[in-house]
Amino acid sequence: MSSNILRIRFIDDINPYYVKYFLNSPQGKKALNDIKSATTNIAAIYAKNLYSVMIPVPTLEEQDRIVEVLDRILNIENKINFLVNSKASINDMVSVILSKAFRSELGTNDRSEENVVELLKEEFKKQVN
């Protein structure tokens, strides 16, 4: 086990996700940057120095609400990033569909053949994954 890992336990009145969000905020990052010890290639934060970081602590109810709002915002951001990244996949998928269409691989009006819509769904799933 590495001795370079620090475990932090919080009292009941502290939401650890609130602390995580604070430490990832510009103010929190600055506070951590101010206490880090750096060598040539390695930076470390020691427990004794971590005690000096001042974290604004509202009531637990307020912390929970802040976490809830930030979780929701980050979830929306993740969905937006997925959609933005999917745009390239959609463009690729259009190319694949057009290629298949020009090679007559999308099917015919024969009801015994797989539905073109289902083929498109499969191609989209391949491109997204």
Secondary structure, 3 states (H helix, E strand, C coil): CCCCCCCCCCCCCCCHHHHHHHHCCHHHHHHHHHHCEECCCCEECCHHHHCCCCCCCCCHHHHHHHHHHHHHHHHHHHHHHHHHHHHHHHHHHHHHHHHHHHCCCCCCCCCCCCCHHHHHHHHHHHHHC
